[in-house]
Amino acid sequence: MELLNYLGMGFSVAFQPMNLFYCFLGVLIGTLVGVLPGLGPVAAMSLLLPATFHTTPVASIIMLAGIYYGAMYGGSTTSILVNIPGEAASVMTCLDGYQMARQGRAGPALGISAFGSFFAGTIGIIGMLLISIPLVNFALKFGPPEYFSLMILGLMVLTFLTSTSMVRALMMAAFGLIVGTMGLDNISGLARFTFHIPELLDGVGLVPVVMGLFGISEVLLNIELKIKREVFTTKVKGLLPTLDDWAKSIGSLLRGTVVGFFLGILPGGGAVIASFVSYAIEKRVSKHPEEFGKGAIEGVAAPEAANNAAAQGAFIPLLTLGIPSNVVMAMLLGALIIHGVTPGPLLLSQHPDLFWGVVASMYVGNAMLLALNLPLIGMWVQLLKVPYAILFPIIILFCLIGSYSINNSSTDVLIMLAFGVIGYLMKKLSLEAAPMVLAFVLGPMMETALRQALIKSKGSFSIFFTRPISATCLIIAIVLMIMPLLPWFRRRPGIVLEKEDVA
Amino acid sequence: MKKTFLINDLVWIVFAALVCYGGLKLGFGSFHQPHAGFMPFLSALVLGLLALVDLISGIVNQWKEEKGDKKIWADIHWGKLFLTLALLFIYTVLFNTLGFILATIPLLFFLYRLMEPRPWWIVFTASLVTTGLFYLGFKVGLDSQLPRGFLGF
């Protein structure tokens, strides 16, 4: 009953005209960046963050969240029609979605993708409602050692699942931690690695770093490529899947939703990993695994459900523990802090309107997305025809304005350009940007937790192993670190994902 | 020998050594009373050790699983790349002095031309329209603080 009251409060917040407008704007922009390759949800969120300064924290988070799950919807369109994933979580949809389109079944592929996303998003929200309150109560038992160990676990899971080389992914995480230490020390107030530049006293901003690594670097990389996109020009018809399609897909949708939701909650997890894992599971349980990759509708339904459920699930650790589980959530953490809201176990009691308003808005946003994606599919297809020669200067301009308008500082723009070059070199050398960004965001929190824990234990590291929650997290992290060294693990094909953008 | 990966690891090792030194200069403190240099030192130590592991494993395996140097660097249009970066750097330096509109029109003009050569008047019109739309969207619509420049707009 109490849950229904909270949900009622959430919907009353979500249905306020201002919040409805921002929700619509968020899902619209999200679909747009999902459709357009080259500008992902992370870059879009960092770009629009300054624009939300004038509004309320609730409206701001509703819009930024809308961009995230909106991009999950939009990304499938490019995967199915062009065989280019609009964003990383739609990579798996390409395999069967594009084949379906080639067989003249683009409509059902787009339809099952949109309905499946809506279904998974809805179940994901129910999961959020059920899990959040118990998790908040559990999180109240957390002290500095638990927070530190949980963040270590998050970084370890991310490097374990997303990299072809765990050593290099960990190197990038260490680099992120170093960049995160720039600026004034939280405890002593001493300036660290600021090189007498006053703008660096507050540290390096998240937005310039993210825009450089994910936006500018992408443009620099694509300057050297001659990309030809072949958009599926036949008219997309019959968006409603047939009864046979539904019968084939329903199990995949359910499995994808459950897998995606729990992988979304997992620190270091997220929509990309969820879509990869759900596709692998679907292929394994299927009676006709040979049809996968040749236009099996289950191969579209499962990853699409998984990436949307994961997008919802990822909000749980952020809103209840204050720990972002992936780069997108790190952006949201930054947005909450800028708006003076500290995410964590107390968020639910101190800002219930924000917590439940955001949860309810996701449901409203999912309904809006269904309306946006199916009837307007023709418009999104037209957008795909925008040539890169026009698109890239516009992306650059978005990045320049976005990084400047945070502090009205040219130094931030220079930092963004520097990280653009670093990101470009990282991509050339197959170094992952995602562990770097997550470590960069978690770094200051990790440092504070580590130093507080050590002061509390008078310098003894045993504090991390004598407290059950902390010890469990660290043991799992150690196991994940050791596993790639084991011969049986190294022989298993396809366990490691090769995706650079784990947002 | 794949020089790119060898140089990459060496750069990270040197970088880690510099940060370790910086951390020690800031003050490591002790485990029961960590100071400002504690976290940078530990992070850099981890980075340096991992880079060393990567270097040794690369030398032992001869970087067999990696792309060759030629494959990594062959297709790059160095001219376009450096020109783009130079344009962006000049734009950033002049942004405040010239103001958003005066700085952005030439930037877009050069970027559009760089990406795909088209008649100058088409490119100029496109630059003008794009700048105008961005100005309307960000300055008028979202009230972003874009620099006015010496002409006051």
Interface residues (C-beta under 8 A of the other chain):
Chain A: P50 A51 H54 S165 V167 R168 L170 M171 A174 F175 L177 I178 T181 D185 I187 S188 L190 R192 F193 I216 V219 L220 I223 E224 L225 P387 Y388 A389 I390 F392 P393 I394 I396 L397 L400 I401 Y404 S405 N408 S410 V413 L414 L417 V421 K428 L429 S430 G443 M446 E447 L450 R451 L454 I455 S457 K458 G459 S460 F461
Chain B: T4 F5 N8 W12 A16 V19 G22 L26 G27 S30 F31 H32 Q33 P34 H35 A36 G37 F38 M39 P40 S43 A44 V46 L47 L50 A51 V53 D54 S57 E66 K67 I72 W73 D75 I76 H77 K80 L81 T84 L85 L88 F89 Y91 T92 V93 F95 N96 T104 L107 L108 L111 Y112 M115 E116 A126 T130 F134 F138 L142 D143 S144 Q145 L146 P147
